[in-house]
Amino acid sequence: MVFKMKLNPDCVRDILLSVESICTCNRIMNYNSDSEDNPKLLRKYPCDEIVYHIQQCDKHGFLVDVNIRIEDEVYYINIKDLSPRGHAFIANIREDDIWNETKSIAEKVGSLSLPILAQIAENVIAERIESQTNLNYQ
């Protein structure tokens, strides 16, 4: 299967959820393209897709200390943690209903870029806060 360089928001979410669940102050997340012991959420994606999306998450400031190396066509990836931006994004999209609403809005406006997804998720959360508390956070 050939992976096309197109952003898959579900893959991004699964990467961030995996990093969040694995990393601690003394534990990093490891991904090895030649291993069957990778984080469970990432096993459904081909290696090229995982590598591409980890790079995108890193470039957009969602991850801390990403190290990618290739030896004999095997990818070894270490990720230290989520950045504050990554923590905020995953906190906003953790719940499936919020995530599905965020993606639906992004598809309607025609952009699935990471900055747009993050902005839409913030707006969805703000609207829910407002509807629950009658406070205006926008």
C-alpha positions, 0 to 999 in steps of 0.5 A, spaced: 500 500 500 502 506 498 501 512 503 499 519 499 501 525 503 495 527 506 493 529 513 489 524 516 486 527 523 484 521 526 492 518 525 494 525 529 489 524 534 491 517 535 498 519 536 497 524 541 493 520 545 498 515 545 504 519 547 499 522 552 498 515 555 505 513 555 510 518 556 512 520 564 517 524 567 522 518 566 518 514 560 518 516 552 514 513 547 518 509 542 515 507 535 519 501 531 516 500 524 519 493 525 516 491 531 509 488 533 509 492 540 507 499 538 502 503 541 495 499 540 492 505 537 497 506 532 497 499 529 492 500 524 496 505 520 502 503 515 509 506 517 509 511 512 503 514 515 505 514 522 512 517 520 509 523 516 504 524 521 509 524 527 513 529 523 507 534 522 505 534 529 512 535 531 512 541 526 506 544 528 509 544 535 504 538 539 510 534 541 517 535 545 524 532 543 522 527 537 528 523 534 527 519 528 532 515 525 532 509 520 537 503 520 536 498 514 529 501 512 527 500 519 524 507 523 526 508 530 522 514 533 522 516 540 518 522 543 519 525 549 512 528 551 506 532 548 508 540 548 503 545 552 500 546 545 499 538 544 496 537 551 491 543 550 489 540 543 488 533 545 484 535 551 479 539 547 478 533 542 479 527 547 471 526 547 469 522 541 463 527 540 467 533 540 472 530 535 467 528 531 463 535 531 470 538 530 472 534 524 465 535 521 465 542 521 472 542 518 470 538 512 464 543 511 469 549 511 474 545 507 480 545 511 483 539 515 489 543 517 492 542 524 491 549 526 484 549 523 482 543 527 485 546 533 481 552 532 475 549 531 476 544 537 477 550 541 470 553 539 466 547 540 469 547 547 467 554 548 460 553 545 459 547 550 461 551 556 457 557 554 451 553 553 452 550 560 454 556 564 451 562 560 458 565 560 461 567 554 468 565 553 469 567 545 
